[in-house]
């Protein structure tokens, strides 16, 4: 028993420390019921056919539920770990992990998580890697202008900031995703010269997503502007990974799978940049079992599509056009299935991407005439698509203007 307050000030502080259980939000759902975006919706969240799931009458949620699992805005993991009473006591006393210094120190833990999500997942309209495709293309040729290099360096710094914040908030899933983003953005900035460092980040992301243990100090090195890796450093891996049995009592295995999918794909890209094509192909192949039960929506099929094209590109760089072409055909098949299923825009995008990759593979194989012919076909289709989109946009704007004019007339 603690000492009882004897004066007004002490009584006031004691009353503020009391927890009103009636004010608690609903407790977290059981771990087994947290399905994320694997759960198909009856109605689309946004008008249109972009979220249609092939072979069903349902719709994809666009990855919103998966994002909620990864960011954990409601702090479900902490609430399960501590229990409701202890969690809300710690929250009221500001004892939960968060940044307490600098500009971030004025923000609550929840607000800091929102900022973290923005660092990890937001993309500007002019972002060069904006879009659903994760096909690896060497983007560094020495001819980049100062503005491009500055932008890429800023994107890399954002990923490092996300890693620092993830570690501070003790959010393992975000830590893993931050490392995967570091891998991707390091390749974008430095290309082959940064591939070894990029691969190291991807390997650490996988370690966090696994069923063993990881070392926070070893991970924190990657948040430095110039990571200095000590070859004699002895790891002190004491933090359980996302697939560790102790952690799976607090969150679903889906969180681990989502992090592994991202890390394995980026790891394959880093290996490809290093010229280790066989290892890259194995890394891409390891993702397929993790998406096997996922819905056939454009969001997930773009992920599958990127794996097929990346694998094909690795075969092509090895001089194996036949195996490469087999992968491109699988990627095209996904696109055609979406065209037939109603999601024409994404389907056309997948087919165009696969054809473009095949054209460059034909070029590597010395079949220049076939490569030129196919590239011309892709360009002609892209021009026709752009004209179609512009026409559709003009029609929508005209309809919107007509509706507004009618509303003005009615108001009079």
PyMOL commands that set and color helices and strands:
alter all, ss='L'
color gray80, all
select helices_A, chain A and resi 8-17+21-23+31-33+36-38+64-71+76-82+84-92+103-106+109-121+146-169+172-209+216-223+247-249+253-273+277-291+298-317+321-341+344-364+368-411
alter helices_A, ss='H'
color red, helices_A
select strands_A, chain A and resi 213-214+239-240
alter strands_A, ss='S'
color yellow, strands_A
deselect
rebuild
show_as cartoon
